[in-house]
Amino acid sequence: MKAKLTTKEYVVPFILITTLFFLWGFSRAILDVLNKHFQNELHISITQSSLIQVTTYLGYFLLAIPAGLFINRFGYRRGVVFGLLLFGMGALLFIPGAEAGTFHAFLGALFIIGCGLTFLETAANPYVTELGPKETATSRLNFSQSFNGLGSLFATFAVGQFLFSGEGSNVAIPYAVLGVLVLIIAVVFAKVKLPEIKHDDGLAEKAKYGREPLLKIWKHKYFVYGLLALLAYEIAEISINSYFINFTTGQGWMTDRTASVVLTCALAFFMVGRFVGSWIMTKIPAEKMLFLCGCGTVVCMMLVLMDLGRLSLYALVANYAFEAIMFPTIFSLAVRELGSLTKSASSVLMMTPVGGCGFLLMGLVADATNLVVPFIIPLVGYIVVALYGFGLMNKGA
């Protein structure tokens, strides 16, 4: 009998948690617009604007393990609520940041948002994999992550059109609206009950205090390989998103405002790729799908590096469809069969968005060479992902 995406007892928690994926997709995608906006308004270079990604994703690196320990001790729901409170507070700090008018004030607010998102993602990603049959865990996470894509394309279009309207739009306005919305959602999650998933593996009580589970996860080699593959993917995906507007405008293909629309279209491919990928993986093994998509991204990056004009642009947009399933698929494969170690493993995996700092390297390479050469960095990342999928296929997982 074909396993269902989730079961009746978990439908409501599954829907509630999936709404969070839209929120952080929205908040992370805004960064890709902010880069060019701050370059225009504050007259800074690509390398300087990359501090937006560095500061935000540094929060993931520093807070991921503390977030995992918190969630192990107090549960998924409290982890979500605490993350939403940090997220909302950071978003509202854009109001005094806009009054101060300094780049560093915005960076401080983005760091707090990054810390909040760390708690949200550390809780939500593994929780979704456990809300139903283990056979459909990868498809379930891909489905939820599809709403991450929906939030991303909404952010790049709405915020991009607002900030690039040529009227000196106040960047605090979208963040103020977002902050209020996030705090309302925090109140909702503070009042609902989410079931905690229990495992009969003798580690549940030890997991509450963290140290032993954090040591045990390193004995699972395919978790370690998954960690490296996820880091490689984050370097590639975040760097491309952050560099997209700079690249397409720098090549003379379009204006900032048009580039934000094209980026929105690319993210639409990304969202559709996740929905379609989620369906395909109910029919073929997730590791095979990961390998095939990894090969697709490698081909796309090679076409971009060949600097073939508009063909390179089409390849760059197509890359979003191929990479769409990578994060949730790698994540779910890396925590598969870990039982009570899942929360601890998740906290380590959620350090990988620090790969967003790879945009700093792309900026340095672009400033030193040209706009095409930096795509070598995501190419290497996608090769690592493809090799991870290939390794799991040979393992017969």
Protein Blocks (a to p, Z undefined) as FASTA:
>chain_A
ZZdfbdfklmmmmmmmmmmmmmmmmmmmmmmmmmmmmmmmnopafklmmmmmmmmmmmmm
mmmmmmmmmmmmnojklmmmmmmmmmmmmmmmmmmmmmnopaklmmmmmmmmmmmmmmmm
mmmmmmmmmnccfklmmmmmmmmmmmmmmmmmmmmmmmmmmmmnonopafklmmmmmmmm
mmmmmmmmmmpccddddddehpmmmmmnommmmmmmmmmmklmmmmmmmmmmmmmmmmmm
mmmmmmmmmnopacfklmmmmmmmmmmmmmmmmmmmmmmmmmbcfklmmmmmmmmmmmmm
mmmmnonojmlmmmmmmmmmmmmmmmmmmmmmmmgoklmmmmmmmmmmmmmmmmmmmmmm
mmmmmmmmmmklmmmmmmmmmmmmmmmmmmmmmnoZZ
